[in-house]
Amino acid sequence: MDDQQLRSLIAEAHRDGKRVAVSFCSHVPQEILIAAGLISLRVLRMDAAEPDTGAALPSNLCPLVKVCYSLCETGPAAEADLIIAETSCDGKKKMYELLTQQDKVCYYQVPQGEERAYSLPLIRSECEYLIHFLQERFGIEITDEKLRQACTDCNEERQSVMDLMALQQQSPPMAWGLEILKALEDHRRLLTPAERAEANRRTRNALLNRKSPVPAKARRILLTGCPIGGVAGKLVGALEASGGVAVCFETCDVIKSHQRTVNVGAEDIVGAIAACYQQTACAIMSPNTLRFELLEKFIETYQAEAVVDLALNTCHSYTVERDRLHRFCTKKGVPYLSVETGYSSSDAGQLATRIAALIELL
């Protein structure tokens, strides 16, 4: 998705008489926004160069944070009706405070761990706060019935993504990883979870009804770490041009946010939403045990032969966690490659060389 596509999506929603909420993190409970009648656009991937944020932000800051600031301050997200400012990584949560249109900003507090007894009550209280905020702000009523329907729709979208990714468990995988990423990104331009789920199912059926283009000898790689948007072309492209194939994306924009579901039949639907979002394997969590549980599961499920760990420049949470991940992979006997990069193409050649060396090792 680029700036113009995001602008067009917001304009389309406004033409249909809909309000738009923009968010940038998988911690934000989409179900509540949808139950409020909003078009919820979760922007996890932008095909954009690193913007010039002037003196507002330090130059040595994560490129994702810079892109979020640019989108919200002078870009298309400034035209949305609401910006959900989740307090996940340190750079992003402080960036939100600099936005000029503070009347459009709703701060959503995120816990820094998921194992403490107070973590679930904290998430639940933030869900209740968001419901109250939206009702007061827009003069609407968010009922349990609306929440359950939104949860059902979001669960179906999550399942459609997991079903699509499951094609990569076959040998050989049914598609190139970059092909699946592009399909998911194209579908993200649809305005409702029901539309996106249907598009994902159509893509899955189309891939099932063709012969796999992936050679049987392609080395199976699991990618993990930061959101892959902005670097997918040079990272996954280099991997798949060197004899590898991306079989699993354990990232915020793919499996991390879609492996969890809401128990729609729970008596306390708000509590069920909170329980779902407690299962977010994010590097801001200390300790981040859930991420390693997922990696243990998905390395086996997708028959991964190596792990490539992506950290965006100066993303401290993922950069520091890579030592633990390296030790985890070494213990499992799985080759590991750490990649730190940004949205510039200046390191594309070096990146391709390192990835080619990994594939040659395999």
Buried (B, 14 or more C-beta within 10 A) or exposed (E): BEBEBBBBBBEBBBEEEBBBBBBBBBBBBBBBBBBBBBBBBBBBBBBBEBBEBEEEBEEEBBBBBBBBBBBBBEBBBBBBBBBBBBBBBEBBBEBBEEBEEEEBBBBBBBBBBBEEEEBBEBBBBBBBBBBEBBEEBBEBEBEEEBBBBBBBBBBBBBBBBBBBBBBBBBEBBBBBBBBBBBBBBBBBBBBEBBBBBBBBBEBBEEBEEEEBBBEEEBBBBBBBBBBBBBBBBBBBBBBBEBBBBBBBBBBBBBBBBBBBBBBBEBEEBBBBBBBBBBBBBBBBBEEBEBBBEBBEEBBEBBBBBBBBBBBBBBBBBBBEBBEEBBEBBEEBEBBBBBBBBBBBEEBBEEBBEBBBEBBEEE
